[in-house]
Amino acid sequence: MAIVTEIRSWHRAPRDRGVSDVRARLARTLATALRRMAEARYAQQVDRLARSGHGGVL
């Protein structure tokens, strides 16, 4: 969903750059979204382990 929001924000931005800038922004947006998803998944796993009373090292 963050990707859609970011791409929609491009339409409000001034268009003074070329296609390569759009590709760079898309790549950056995808990388950010994937990183956030991975962080959320990791946090979920840590939370699940904490709730299960797991006392081991992660």
Backbone as a chain_set.jsonl record, in Angstrom:
{"seq": "MAIVTEIRSWHRAPRDRGVSDVRARLARTLATALRRMAEARYAQQVDRLARSGHGGVL", "coords": {"N": [[0.826, -1.197, 0.0], [2.004, 1.165, 0.66], [3.534, 1.625, -1.545], [1.698, 2.305, -3.543], [0.706, 4.704, -2.481], [3.03, 6.283, -2.561], [3.54, 6.4, -5.35], [1.247, 7.721, -6.208], [1.734, 10.183, -5.059], [3.616, 11.207, -6.732], [2.279, 12.344, -8.848], [1.459, 14.742, -7.932], [3.793, 16.05, -7.668], [6.148, 18.371, -9.108], [6.876, 18.126, -12.599], [9.778, 17.988, -13.727], [11.788, 16.433, -14.494], [13.305, 13.588, -16.189], [12.581, 10.278, -17.579], [14.41, 8.524, -16.419], [14.664, 9.452, -13.822], [12.178, 8.796, -12.798], [12.333, 6.027, -12.87], [14.403, 5.649, -11.023], [13.186, 6.64, -8.715], [11.087, 4.815, -8.471], [12.498, 2.431, -8.055], [13.722, 3.059, -5.62], [11.463, 3.396, -4.023], [10.329, 0.821, -4.1], [12.389, -0.628, -2.853], [12.35, 0.526, -0.31], [9.759, -0.16, 0.534], [9.915, -2.973, 0.536], [11.876, -3.322, 2.495], [10.543, -2.299, 4.74], [8.45, -4.138, 4.929], [9.897, -6.466, 5.496], [11.025, -5.752, 7.959], [8.701, -5.494, 9.495], [7.767, -8.116, 9.429], [9.842, -9.413, 10.784], [9.615, -8.187, 13.295], [7.14, -9.168, 14.011], [7.692, -11.895, 14.282], [9.5, -11.83, 16.426], [7.817, -10.817, 18.394], [5.971, -12.901, 18.53], [7.602, -14.968, 19.501], [8.24, -13.87, 21.983], [5.738, -13.808, 23.209], [5.236, -16.501, 23.422], [6.791, -17.247, 25.461], [9.375, -17.945, 25.044], [12.628, -18.334, 25.963], [15.057, -18.31, 24.769], [17.949, -17.359, 22.748], [17.554, -15.12, 20.066]], "CA": [[0.0, 0.0, 0.0], [2.923, 2.311, 0.684], [3.999, 1.844, -2.922], [0.625, 3.024, -4.237], [0.7, 6.067, -1.939], [4.207, 6.988, -3.083], [3.363, 6.657, -6.781], [0.22, 8.765, -6.328], [2.332, 11.471, -4.679], [4.407, 11.688, -7.87], [1.421, 13.138, -9.725], [1.382, 16.085, -7.354], [5.135, 16.641, -7.723], [6.436, 19.023, -10.397], [7.516, 17.226, -13.562], [10.89, 18.673, -14.378], [12.846, 15.448, -14.735], [12.995, 12.595, -17.213], [12.161, 8.916, -17.261], [15.386, 7.876, -15.547], [14.343, 9.842, -12.453], [11.012, 7.997, -12.407], [12.836, 4.676, -12.588], [15.162, 5.706, -9.769], [12.22, 6.785, -7.618], [10.366, 3.556, -8.339], [13.422, 1.48, -7.432], [13.884, 3.457, -4.218], [10.185, 3.124, -3.362], [10.212, -0.627, -3.926], [13.371, -1.047, -1.85], [11.852, 0.974, 0.993], [8.582, -0.965, 0.879], [10.367, -4.325, 0.865], [12.572, -3.262, 3.783], [9.526, -2.134, 5.784], [7.749, -5.414, 5.064], [10.807, -7.391, 6.174], [11.12, -5.318, 9.357], [7.43, -5.817, 10.146], [7.726, -9.568, 9.58], [10.792, -9.75, 11.842], [9.023, -7.74, 14.558], [6.052, -10.1, 14.297], [8.303, -13.135, 14.76], [10.037, -11.555, 17.76], [6.661, -10.7, 19.272], [5.412, -14.241, 18.7], [8.499, -15.691, 20.401], [8.107, -13.284, 23.319], [4.448, -14.229, 23.758], [5.26, -17.938, 23.697], [7.631, -17.477, 26.628], [10.647, -18.5, 24.595], [13.699, -17.604, 26.641], [16.318, -18.49, 24.052], [18.508, -16.26, 21.964], [16.944, -15.038, 18.732]], "C": [[0.868, 1.258, 0.0], [3.404, 2.65, -0.721], [2.966, 2.674, -3.689], [0.587, 4.481, -3.782], [1.85, 6.88, -2.497], [4.019, 7.35, -4.55], [2.307, 7.742, -6.999], [0.796, 10.132, -5.994], [3.156, 12.051, -5.822], [3.582, 12.615, -8.752], [1.285, 14.568, -9.226], [2.724, 16.803, -7.429], [5.345, 17.316, -9.079], [7.211, 18.091, -11.327], [8.615, 17.967, -14.309], [12.031, 17.712, -14.688], [12.363, 14.395, -15.723], [12.604, 11.242, -16.668], [13.12, 8.254, -16.285], [15.123, 8.219, -14.082], [13.159, 9.034, -11.931], [11.454, 6.585, -12.06], [13.593, 4.634, -11.272], [14.219, 5.805, -8.575], [11.455, 5.488, -7.391], [11.238, 2.518, -7.642], [13.584, 1.784, -5.944], [12.614, 3.139, -3.425], [10.016, 1.636, -3.094], [11.163, -1.127, -2.849], [12.895, -0.677, -0.447], [10.681, 0.113, 1.448], [8.986, -2.376, 1.281], [11.066, -4.354, 2.217], [11.562, -3.141, 4.923], [8.759, -3.43, 6.014], [8.604, -6.419, 5.829], [10.931, -7.04, 7.657], [9.853, -5.675, 10.123], [7.328, -7.317, 10.401], [8.649, -10.009, 10.72], [10.215, -9.374, 13.21], [7.897, -8.677, 14.982], [6.606, -11.401, 14.871], [8.853, -12.962, 16.171], [8.896, -11.493, 18.766], [6.061, -12.072, 19.563], [6.271, -15.062, 19.659], [8.358, -15.176, 21.832], [6.811, -13.744, 23.981], [4.448, -15.708, 24.134], [6.141, -18.261, 24.903], [8.973, -18.078, 26.278], [11.776, -17.674, 25.19], [15.025, -17.675, 25.927], [16.774, -17.253, 23.318], [17.884, -16.285, 20.582], [17.98, -15.246, 17.664]], "O": [[0.507, 2.279, -0.586], [3.65, 3.812, -1.044], [3.315, 3.623, -4.392], [0.45, 5.388, -4.603], [1.669, 8.04, -2.868], [4.303, 8.478, -4.953], [2.461, 8.587, -7.88], [0.392, 11.134, -6.581], [3.372, 13.262, -5.874], [4.114, 13.559, -9.336], [1.027, 15.488, -10.002], [2.789, 18.022, -7.272], [4.782, 16.881, -10.084], [8.097, 17.358, -10.886], [8.393, 18.504, -15.394], [13.112, 18.134, -15.097], [11.179, 14.319, -16.05], [12.335, 11.073, -15.479], [12.69, 7.498, -15.413], [15.332, 7.387, -13.2], [13.136, 8.635, -10.766], [11.0, 6.012, -11.069], [13.443, 3.693, -10.493], [14.418, 5.144, -7.556], [11.203, 5.104, -6.249], [10.776, 1.81, -6.747], [13.584, 0.876, -5.113], [12.687, 2.668, -2.29], [9.612, 1.234, -2.003], [10.786, -1.958, -2.023], [13.021, -1.467, 0.488], [10.616, -0.295, 2.607], [8.464, -2.92, 2.255], [10.882, -5.289, 2.996], [11.703, -3.801, 5.953], [8.451, -3.782, 7.153], [8.108, -7.134, 6.699], [10.941, -7.927, 8.51], [9.922, -6.111, 11.273], [6.86, -7.743, 11.457], [8.287, -10.87, 11.522], [10.312, -10.145, 14.165], [7.721, -8.948, 16.17], [6.059, -11.946, 15.829], [8.693, -13.843, 17.016], [8.994, -12.048, 19.861], [5.69, -12.37, 20.698], [5.748, -15.766, 20.523], [8.357, -15.961, 22.78], [6.79, -14.036, 25.177], [3.743, -16.119, 25.055], [6.227, -19.417, 25.319], [9.636, -18.661, 27.135], [11.871, -16.47, 24.954], [16.024, -17.154, 26.424], [16.08, -16.237, 23.273], [17.705, -17.352, 19.995], [17.658, -15.212, 16.477]]}, "num_chains": 1, "name": "protein.A"}
